[in-house]
Amino acid sequence: MISTEIDRGLGADLAADLAATALSMARMFAAGATMWSIAPSWQPHAQHIAVEFVHPVIVGKRALPAVALTGPELVDVVRVSVRAGDIVIAVADADDPDVRSVMRRSPAWGATTIWIGSGERPPAGAADHVLWLDDPDPRAPATGAFVLLYHLLWELTHVCFEHPGLLKPTEECTEEVCITCSDEGRLGEVLAESAQGSARVRTAEGVETVSTMLVDPIASGDLVLVHAGMAISRVGDS
């Protein structure tokens, strides 16, 4: 019934995106994730999302760890807050500079990203999950449409909790493989200016020291692609 109503009101594609996002969130919450919500231009949305997940209005539903992050220097605030395995959810236009930066860096922090918005869409791959209303009306954030999206996201996440079999993590490959060949390019955020051909870099697997001979000089905050213990290229805004 829920799926039918969502499909009727929001369209099949968005309904499918909501279901996939909710399943991903349920699995991450079950594994111990905290959700961090941001909405630079519409802070009440960030606060509403956090309250929605922390204080369920239906008896018997789980309270889920969620925190709204607001204020200036938002990228820095998210950086020091999020940990590998966490969730970052944003409500913003596709051109919001803070959200674009957070979304670009989140893979290096090991976080799964969700982007809610309307109008012009962000570039493909800008977030792990994009929940978008193709409505260019600038009044969309105040019409309740965004509220509907994250209310449905909350409800569908709890529907997933009712089916424990869905929450099991996918099985990882345990076959022996060449470490070098299997080390695909991973996004890393530089923690400090490189020195003597190496730098400390934060990736989804933690903080590691990598060779920077191919990309020097690099500075704190730069994004690089890490392969086999080496920063092999810089990652630009695109």
C-alpha positions in Angstrom: 0.0 0.0 0.0 2.8 2.4 0.9 4.7 1.7 -2.3 1.5 2.2 -4.3 0.8 5.6 -2.7 4.4 6.8 -3.1 4.4 5.8 -6.8 1.1 7.5 -7.4 2.2 10.8 -5.8 5.8 11.1 -6.6 6.4 8.9 -9.7 7.9 5.5 -10.1 11.6 6.6 -10.4 11.5 8.7 -7.2 9.6 5.9 -5.4 12.3 3.4 -6.4 15.0 5.9 -5.3 13.3 6.3 -1.9 13.1 2.6 -1.4 16.7 2.0 -2.3 17.9 4.8 0.0 15.8 3.6 2.9 17.2 0.1 2.6 20.8 1.5 2.5 20.1 3.6 5.6 18.5 0.8 7.5 21.5 -1.4 6.9 23.9 1.4 8.0 21.9 2.2 11.1 21.8 -1.5 12.0 25.6 -1.5 11.7 26.0 1.5 14.1 25.9 4.5 11.8 25.1 8.1 12.9 23.3 10.3 10.5 24.4 13.9 10.1 21.9 16.3 8.4 22.8 19.6 6.7 20.8 22.3 4.9 22.8 25.5 4.6 20.1 27.6 3.1 17.2 26.0 5.0 18.5 25.0 8.4 15.0 24.0 9.7 15.0 21.1 7.3 18.3 19.8 8.8 16.9 20.1 12.3 13.6 18.5 11.3 15.3 15.5 9.8 17.3 14.9 13.0 14.3 15.2 15.2 12.3 12.9 12.9 14.8 10.1 13.3 15.8 10.7 17.0 12.2 11.1 18.3 9.9 8.6 16.4 6.2 9.6 16.8 5.0 6.0 16.5 5.1 3.8 19.6 7.6 0.9 19.2 9.7 2.5 16.5 13.5 2.8 17.2 15.1 6.1 18.0 18.0 6.4 15.5 21.1 8.5 16.0 20.8 11.7 14.0 22.4 15.1 14.5 21.7 18.4 12.6 24.9 20.4 11.8 24.4 24.1 11.2 26.3 27.4 11.3 29.4 28.7 9.4 32.4 26.7 8.2 30.0 23.8 7.6 32.4 21.7 5.6 34.9 21.7 8.5 32.1 20.9 11.0 31.0 17.9 9.0 34.7 16.8 8.5 35.3 16.6 12.3 31.9 15.0 13.0 31.5 12.2 10.5 33.2 8.8 10.8 33.5 5.9 8.4 30.2 4.1 8.1 28.1 7.2 8.9 25.4 8.9 6.8 25.4 12.5 5.5 22.0 13.8 4.3 21.7 17.2 2.7 18.8 19.3 1.6 20.0 21.9 -0.9 20.0 23.2 -4.4 22.4 21.5 -6.8 24.7 24.5 -6.8 25.1 24.9 -3.0 28.9 25.2 -2.6 29.1 23.8 0.9 27.0 20.8 0.1 28.9 20.1 -3.2 32.1 20.1 -1.2 30.7 17.8 1.5 29.4 15.4 -1.1 32.8 15.3 -2.9 34.7 14.7 0.2 32.4 12.2 1.9 33.8 9.1 0.1 37.2 10.0 1.6 35.6 10.1 5.0 33.8 6.8 4.5 30.3 8.2 4.6 27.3 7.4 2.5 25.6 10.5 1.1 22.0 11.4 0.4 21.0 14.6 -1.4 17.5 16.0 -1.4 16.6 18.9 -3.6 14.6 20.3 -6.6 15.0 22.0 -9.9 18.3 21.5 -11.8 19.8 18.2 -10.7 23.4 17.7 -9.4 25.9 16.0 -11.7 25.6 12.2 -12.0 27.4 10.5 -9.1 27.4 13.6 -7.0 25.9 11.6 -4.1 25.3 7.9 -3.4 21.5 8.6 -3.3 19.8 11.6 -5.0 16.1 12.2 -4.1 15.1 15.0 -6.5 11.9 16.8 -7.4 12.0 18.0 -11.0 10.2 21.2 -10.0 12.1 24.5 -10.8 9.7 26.5 -8.6 12.0 28.3 -6.0 9.2 28.0 -3.4 9.6 24.2 -3.4 11.5 24.1 -0.1 8.6 25.8 1.7 5.7 23.8 0.2 6.2 20.7 2.3 7.5 18.6 -0.6 10.9 18.1 1.0 9.2 17.3 4.3 7.2 14.6 2.6 10.4 13.0 1.2 12.2 12.7 4.4 9.1 11.6 6.3 8.7 8.8 3.7 12.4 8.0 4.1 11.9 7.6 7.8 8.9 5.4 7.4 10.5 3.2 4.8 13.6 2.8 6.9 11.5 1.4 9.7 9.7 -0.8 7.3 13.1 -2.3 6.5 13.7 -2.9 10.2 10.6 -5.1 10.3 12.4 -7.5 7.9 15.7 -8.4 9.6 16.8 -10.5 6.7 17.2 -7.3 4.6 19.6 -5.8 7.1 22.3 -8.5 6.6 25.5 -7.0 5.0 26.3 -8.2 1.6 28.9 -11.0 1.5 32.5 -9.8 0.8 34.8 -11.7 -1.5 37.3 -13.7 0.5 39.3 -15.2 -2.4 43.0 -14.4 -2.4 43.9 -11.8 -5.0 46.9 -9.6 -5.8 46.9 -6.7 -3.3 48.3 -4.3 -5.8 45.9 -5.2 -8.6 42.9 -5.2 -6.2 43.7 -1.8 -4.8 41.5 0.3 -6.9 41.7 4.1 -6.9 40.4 5.4 -3.6 39.5 9.0 -2.8 41.6 10.6 -0.1 41.7 14.0 1.6 45.1 15.4 2.4 45.5 16.2 6.1 48.6 18.3 5.9 51.0 19.7 3.3 53.2 17.0 1.9 56.8 16.8 3.1 59.7 14.8 1.7 57.5 13.1 -0.9 54.8 11.8 1.4 51.7 13.0 3.2 49.0 11.9 5.7 45.8 11.2 3.9 42.3 10.4 5.2 40.5 7.7 3.3 37.4 5.5 4.0 39.8 3.0 5.5 41.4 5.5 7.9 44.4 7.8 8.0 47.4 6.5 6.1 50.7 7.8 4.8 51.0 7.8 1.0 53.7 8.7 -1.4 53.0 12.1 -3.1 55.9 12.1 -5.6 53.5 12.1 -8.6 51.3 15.0 -7.4 53.5 17.3 -5.3 53.1 19.9 -4.1 49.8 19.2 -2.3 48.2 21.0 0.7 45.7 20.3 3.4 42.2 19.8 2.1 43.3 18.7 -1.4 41.6 15.5 -2.8 43.7 12.8 -4.4 43.3 9.4 -5.9 45.2 6.8 -3.9 46.4 3.5 -5.4 48.8 1.0 -3.9 50.0 3.4 -1.3 50.6 6.3 -3.7 48.7 9.4 -4.6 48.4 9.0 -8.4 46.4 12.1 -9.3 44.6 15.1 -8.0 40.8 15.2 -8.0 39.3 18.4 -9.2 35.9 20.0 -8.6 34.3 18.0 -11.4 
